[in-house]
Structure formats: C-alpha cells, structure tokens
Amino acid sequence: MSATTGPVPPGRTPARPEQDPRDSPEEGLGDGPEESPEERPKGGPEQSPKDSPGEGPKDSPGEGPKDSPGEGIKDRPGEGPKVGSGPVPPGRPARYRAVFAVPEFRAVFAAHLLSSLGVVVCEIALSVLVFRRTDSPLLSALTFALGLLPYVLGGTLLSAVADRYPARRVLVVCDLLCALAAAGMVLPGTPVAVLLVLRCLIAAIAPVFAGTRAATLGDILGEGERFVLGRSVIRIVNQSAQLVGFGVGGLLVAVVTPRAVLALTGLTFLGSALLLRLGTRARPARDGGGPADGRGALLGASLGGVRRLLADRRVRALLLLTWLPPAFVVIPEALLVPYADQLGAGPGGAGLLMCSMPIGAVVAESLVGSLLGPRARSRLTFPMGVFAVLPSLGFAAQPSLGWAVLLLVLTGTGISYNFGVDRWFVAAVPEELLGQGMTVVQAGRMTAMGLAMGAAGLAAEYAPLRAVMPAAGALGVLCVLAVIREVRRTARTDHRRTAPGSPPADHFRATPGRPPTDRPAPPVPPTGRPPRADHPGRPPG
C-alpha cells in the first residue's frame, strides 16, 4: 500500500506500515524475532529533531481535529496521542489487551455486540411471526435467506458510501435506518410482504455498515497488527452472537410475543447508534472529493470502485481467498438439520451440531490472536484456509453425533486463516477505496455463502447427504488450493517490481494525503527528471 508525501489529513491515521518481505505469502518463513508493523521505527516529520524539547509530535498519529461540543470524544488539553496511535513496545507484539486499551474501539465493540445480537434475535422473531401468520415453512425460511441475498445489491450499488461520507455519520445513519425497519415490523397489521421487504432493507444496509466499520478500525487502531486483531474481535463477536443470540432469541419468543422481541431489536440498533455517536470521533470522508465533486452519482462511483478493485489482480486473488473457504464451509452447516434427523438425534442434536462450528471458531480465533505473533499468524493463513474445508470429507463415513460435533468444531477453527488475509488485503487496496473494498469483502462473502447454501439444498434433493457433504470438502480443497496459488503468484510479481529487500510495489501506490514513511527513495529515471508530480513517489510511465 502506498504512502506519499504530504501532510496527514485531519482525523486520519498515518500511512499503513509496509509489508515486510518476510511476512509475504512466499517469504513468510524467514528467521528473526517476531515483530508487528507498529514495532518498526517510522520515519517522517513526527520524528524530526526540529520538534521543540518536551513537545509531542505536531501531527500525532490518530489525532484529528478537535470535535465541537457534543460531537463525541474530544481531545483534552494536556493529553498526548490517543491510545493505539503509538508504537507497541519493542519485542512485544500487539495483543487483544492493546486493542481494548483504545477507548474508541471499546465503543465500536459494544455497538457491534448490540447490533449483532439485534440482527440474530430479529431473524428468529421475524421467522416465528411470519410462520404464525402464514403457516408456511417456505416463507418462514425465506426470512433467513433474505438475510444473505440482498448483500450483493447493497455491497455493489452502495459500496461508495463507505468512502464518500464521514464514517461516523454513515455508521449512525445505518443503525438508525435498521431501527426504523425494526419499528415497521412491530406495527400491527404489517403485511407479510412488507415484513420481508423490511428484512431485505436491513440486509442491504449490513455490508455498507460492515465495510465502513472495518475501514474505521484502521483510523482508530492504525492499519498494522492492531487492525488485524480488531478485525479478529469483530469476528469473535459475530460467532458469539450466533451462540448467544439464538438461545436468547428463542427464550424471548417463548416468553413474550414476536413483536415485543422485534421492538427490543429496534432498541439494540438505537443503542448501537448512540454508542457510535458519542464514543467515536468525527473524521472526514476517506474519499476527499465527497459527493459534490462532480465525479458522478453514487451508483456510478460504487460500480466504478468495484471495477477498480476487480481489475487489480492482487486484490482479486485476495477477494477470492476471503470468499471461497466460507462458501464451502457453510455447505455441511446448511445440511445439519436433515443430518441430525438422519441420525435420529432430534431437535436437541440439531442444536448441538449448529453450535459446534461457532464454538470452534471462537476458541481458535481467541487462541491464535492471544498466543501467536504477527509472522506466525501469517504463516497459518494458507494451511488453515485449506484445513477449514477438510473436515467435511469425514461426513462420507456418516459419523455419529459425537464425531460429527468434532468435525464441525475442527471446521470452525479454520476461521483463523483470516488474520493473514486481512493484513494483505489492507496493504493491497488503495487508501481512498479501503471502505469500499471492505464492503465488497463482506458482500461477496455473504453472497457466496447464501448461494452455496442454496446449492447444497438443491444437491441434497438428488443425492444422499453422505455424498453431498464430503463432495463440498473435496471441491473446496481444489478451489482453495488454486486461489492460494494465485495469491502466491501475485505476491511474487509484486516483489519483482521492487529492489531486493524493499516492500512490494503495490504497497506504494500513490494515494493523496498520505504522510511520508521510511520507504526507499523512488528511482530516478534515466533522463534525470524527477517522478511525475501527479503521482508523488512513483516514476513516470
């Protein structure tokens, strides 16, 4: 990812750390002590000896313009840079404690916990409400399917929102829209068709919210190892929300009416909006031009940004690596209810099977993030990406309930492959497209999972489960290995563009408004002319 000369924009963290060649997919087995990007000394004006004695840096990382009264977190006089902006002490890789030490992240975490529980509980309550009014299993199941399918629309047609508007405003407005949709579900006499449309609205907003939040983590935590760990915490919340939300939602629906549960869902969205409004700082839009720069409507900007992302071979390969393993993992998960019935395990057995994969994911994510350093996490990316789809092969033996639970727990541990993918993706995407890139990641992942679940159900109509579930594992291994090969190839191409020992060329793409880093000086063309002014730090041509 590039960094160019120039002042740090207000409210923006400094440039992302360059990728150490040792941490690339091909050269991640180098020797030496583990160190996160934050541990490496940075060059740049904030370390200039010209600073007055006793004065902090003029533009501290993560420090933006002071918010006006009532606009969330403020910088208090006499305070230094915000927690999370400074380097990790040498020899101590970032851990979860460092992430939770950042006040803004704690607000984001609490807001995400509320909204995630709200979405899960909403799905349960809405499914029960629709079934009670229609007695239709199809329409009841459709409430869950509609939680996945609109992702492709929101993630494609609205993806530019994440970069064209201030992040805090986008997050708060998304939460408020979801709260209004939940309120519409609560109104007595709301037709079933309207209920389903409102569910689609919440699902279409979800990728925009998730992409904006992911990009905001880079502003709050810095885009090194703290960012990777912050994303890990978000994934842990997602998996935990499934475990807790289904249990709590089922209990609430048994005690009170579905409409009362939906009203509670609206309150969770309002609580999330309040936490984000008061707990995070106002920052300018990532795409400095904004909506009034005459560069086209939001739809055109969204489609244009998606085209730019998909035109980059490296980004395209990493997108596939984020999408394919979950798509194949979800196939056996989608067939757990009929599999439990085949075993004669009943609803209790089905519930146990459905809880197994999230349990494995939470345990693996927590252990890898807590015990391993950044280089070790990067080394796990490819092996765990393949391992995630391997346990499905075990269903060819029609395992008993206990062995099936073990296979699903092992499948869940594969989620730890995301540590490396997150780091590489952030490094490969241009700064002005980071929010849009994260939106596309989320939309593509959920869409791929939804399509895979549909394909699994269709295949199970014509083939036995003992054939469909392992077939997903075998096909998944082949596809994931092919994508890994492409990711390795694109990384080698990046390294060939640069001098030995320097970071990959893609990490130095020109991005307006990024501060200087300790990157190598740009090469001088044979003519002796300096690099082009329109692309600072890059040679002409």
C-alpha positions, -999 to 999 in steps of 0.1 A, spaced: 0 0 0 14 33 -9 23 63 11 31 97 -5 45 128 8 22 155 22 5 164 55 -17 140 74 -53 148 67 -73 159 97 -85 129 117 -66 104 97 -41 80 110 -7 78 93 3 56 65 -1 19 68 31 0 76 48 -15 47 47 -53 44 79 -69 55 90 -92 27 94 -119 53 57 -117 60 46 -122 24 29 -154 14 61 -168 -2 87 -155 22 69 -157 55 92 -183 69 122 -161 75 141 -162 107 144 -135 132 123 -122 161 86 -117 156 76 -80 153 44 -63 143 45 -34 119 39 -10 148 72 -21 164 93 -10 135 106 26 137 89 50 114 105 79 96 87 111 88 81 145 102 68 133 135 103 121 144 120 152 132 147 166 157 133 200 150 105 195 174 109 216 205 121 199 236 93 184 256 68 189 228 49 159 213 47 153 176 30 181 157 7 156 140 3 127 163 -10 95 146 -47 91 151 -51 127 163 -76 147 143 -94 180 146 -109 187 179 -146 179 179 -170 206 187 -191 204 219 -214 174 218 -197 157 189 -184 126 206 -149 120 220 -128 151 225 -90 156 229 -84 170 263 -58 197 269 -25 182 280 -33 147 267 -8 130 244 -18 110 213 -47 86 217 -40 51 229 -35 29 199 -16 56 179 18 50 195 41 20 188 40 -12 206 69 -16 230 98 -34 212 98 -71 214 61 -72 224 37 -80 196 3 -64 198 -23 -85 217 -60 -81 224 -53 -61 255 -37 -34 233 -68 -32 212 -92 -29 241 -70 -2 256 -82 22 228 -114 40 241 -129 44 206 -125 7 199 -144 -2 231 -173 19 219 -172 2 184 -170 -32 202 -200 -25 224 -220 -11 195 -212 -42 173 -222 -65 201 -256 -48 205 -263 -47 167 -252 -83 161 -274 -96 188 -302 -75 174 -299 -90 140 -298 -126 152 -328 -120 175 -346 -102 147 -342 -132 124 -357 -156 150 -386 -133 160 -395 -125 123 -393 -161 113 -417 -171 141 -440 -141 134 -442 -150 96 -449 -187 104 -476 -179 128 -494 -156 103 -490 -178 72 -483 -214 84 -458 -215 56 -424 -232 62 -411 -217 29 -419 -181 39 -405 -187 74 -373 -200 60 -372 -171 35 -367 -147 64 -333 -162 69 -324 -164 32 -333 -127 28 -306 -120 54 -280 -130 29 -292 -124 -7 -295 -86 -6 -258 -83 4 -248 -83 -32 -270 -53 -40 -260 -32 -10 -224 -42 -13 -222 -34 -50 -245 -5 -56 -239 14 -23 -203 5 -16 -190 40 -24 -210 53 7 -182 39 29 -156 63 14 -176 93 2 -192 103 35 -177 107 70 -175 72 86 -192 81 119 -222 96 101 -225 65 79 -225 41 108 -250 61 128 -274 66 99 -272 28 91 -281 19 126 -310 44 126 -323 30 93 -322 -5 108 -340 7 139 -368 23 117 -371 -10 98 -375 -29 130 -401 -4 141 -420 -10 109 -421 -47 117 -436 -40 151 -466 -21 137 -498 -42 140 -512 -54 107 -480 -50 87 -484 -73 57 -461 -103 54 -447 -89 21 -438 -57 38 -421 -76 67 -399 -94 41 -391 -61 23 -380 -45 56 -358 -76 63 -342 -70 29 -336 -34 38 -317 -44 69 -297 -69 49 -288 -44 22 -276 -19 47 -254 -45 65 -225 -46 40 -222 -8 39 -222 -7 77 -196 -36 80 -173 -21 53 -174 14 69 -167 -1 103 -138 -22 90 -122 9 74 -128 29 105 -109 4 126 -78 14 105 -83 50 116 -89 40 152 -62 13 157 -38 20 129 -36 -4 100 -10 -28 114 -14 -56 138 -39 -37 160 -61 -35 130 -58 -73 124 -66 -80 160 -95 -56 159 -110 -74 129 -105 -107 149 -125 -93 178 -153 -84 154 -153 -120 140 -154 -134 176 -184 -112 183 -201 -124 151 -197 -161 161 -206 -155 197 -237 -136 187 -249 -167 169 -245 -188 200 -260 -163 224 -285 -147 201 -303 -179 191 -306 -190 227 -317 -156 239 -340 -151 210 -356 -185 214 -362 -178 251 -377 -144 244 -401 -156 218 -412 -183 242 -419 -157 269 -432 -127 250 -447 -120 216 -425 -118 185 -435 -82 180 -422 -74 215 -389 -91 206 -387 -70 174 -392 -39 195 -363 -49 216 -343 -54 184 -350 -18 174 -337 -7 208 -304 -25 202 -299 -6 169 -306 27 187 -282 18 215 -255 10 188 -261 43 171 -258 62 204 -225 44 213 -210 52 179 -222 88 180 -208 96 215 -179 71 216 -161 78 183 -146 109 169 -157 127 138 -134 122 108 -136 135 73 -146 113 44 -119 90 32 -125 100 -4 -118 137 -1 -138 147 -31 -171 139 -14 -205 137 -30 -204 172 -46 -172 169 -66 -189 163 -99 -175 129 -104 -208 112 -109 -236 98 -89 -232 74 -60 -242 44 -82 -216 52 -108 -189 58 -81 -199 24 -65 -197 5 -97 -165 23 -107 -148 15 -74 -158 -22 -77 -144 -23 -112 -111 -8 -100 -109 -34 -72 -116 -63 -95 -92 -50 -122 -63 -54 -98 -50 -90 -100 -37 -90 -64 -69 -76 -49 -89 -100 -70 -70 -130 -57 -73 -119 -21 -110 -114 -25 -114 -149 -37 -94 -161 -7 -118 -143 16 -149 -157 -2 -142 -193 -11 -134 -211 22 -166 -198 39 -186 -207 9 -175 -244 11 -176 -245 49 -212 -234 50 -224 -264 28 -223 -290 56 -236 -264 80 -267 -259 58 -275 -296 59 -271 -302 97 -309 -303 104 -315 -332 79 -283 -348 90 -295 -348 127 -328 -362 116 -309 -389 97 -291 -398 129 -323 -397 149 -308 -370 172 -339 -348 172 -340 -310 177 -316 -312 206 -290 -329 184 -295 -305 156 -290 -276 180 -258 -291 193 -245 -296 157 -253 -260 148 -234 -247 179 -203 -267 172 -188 -246 144 -191 -212 161 -175 -227 192 -145 -239 172 -143 -205 156 -143 -185 188 -118 -208 205 -93 -208 175 -97 -170 169 -90 -162 206 -60 -186 209 -43 -175 177 -48 -138 185 -36 -142 221 -7 -166 217 9 -160 183 28 -131 169 21 -115 135 45 -136 115 32 -168 130 -4 -157 122 6 -150 86 22 -185 83 -11 -200 93 -31 -183 65 -27 -209 37 -27 -241 59 -58 -230 78 -76 -219 47 -72 -254 33 -79 -271 67 -112 -253 70 -127 -274 42 -110 -307 50 -132 -320 79 -162 -321 56 -146 -352 40 -153 -371 72 -190 -370 66 -185 -397 40 -183 -421 69 -217 -410 83 -202 -402 117 -223 -404 149 -234 -373 167 -202 -370 188 -178 -374 158 -199 -350 138 -196 -324 165 -158 -329 165 -157 -325 127 -176 -293 129 -155 -278 157 -124 -285 137 -141 -268 107 -147 -238 128 -110 -235 137 -103 -227 101 -115 -191 106 -81 -182 119 -68 -180 83 -84 -145 82 -55 -130 102 -31 -130 73 -58 -122 46 -69 -91 65 -33 -78 66 -26 -85 30 -59 -71 17 -55 -38 36 -20 -34 22 -31 -41 -14 -62 -17 -16 -57 20 -23 -65 42 7 -93 60 -10 -110 27 -17 -104 10 16 -140 13 29 -154 2 -4 -130 -27 -5 -141 -39 29 -177 -35 18 -171 -57 -12 -153 -83 10 -184 -86 33 -209 -85 5 -191 -111 -16 -186 -134 14 -222 -134 25 -235 -137 -11 -211 -167 -18 -224 -183 14 -260 -178 5 -255 -193 -30 -236 -222 -15 -264 -229 10 -289 -229 -18 -267 -252 -40 -263 -276 -10 -300 -279 -5 -306 -285 -42 -279 -311 -44 -293 -329 -13 -326 -332 -31 -310 -356 -56 -280 -371 -37 -276 -386 -2 -260 -364 25 -230 -388 28 -222 -378 -8 -230 -341 -8 -212 -331 24 -178 -347 16 -181 -336 -21 -181 -300 -8 -149 -307 11 -132 -322 -19 -142 -295 -43 -133 -269 -17 -98 -282 -13 -92 -280 -51 -106 -244 -53 -89 -231 -23 -55 -245 -34 -60 -229 -68 -67 -195 -52 -37 -199 -29 -15 -205 -60 -28 -172 -75 -22 -153 -42 14 -166 -42 19 -157 -78 6 -121 -74 29 -116 -44 59 -128 -64 50 -103 -91 49 -75 -65 84 -84 -52 99 -85 -87 88 -49 -92 109 -37 -63 145 -38 -53 157 -67 -31 146 -61 4 121 -34 -3 84 -37 2 62 -48 -27 53 -22 -53 16 -24 -47 22 -11 -12 35 22 -26 6 32 -48 1 69 -49 -26 80 -25 -33 117 -20 -29 129 16 -7 102 30 24 111 51 59 101 42 73 68 55 107 51 58 102 36 23 132 35 -1 137 66 -22 119 64 -56 142 56 -86 153 85 -108 145 79 -145 175 78 -169 166 112 -182 173 127 -148 138 141 -145 120 137 -111 90 115 -108 57 128 -121 40 153 -98 6 137 -103 19 105 -87 43 115 -59 69 89 -52 63 69 -84 84 70 -116 68 83 -148 52 58 -172 
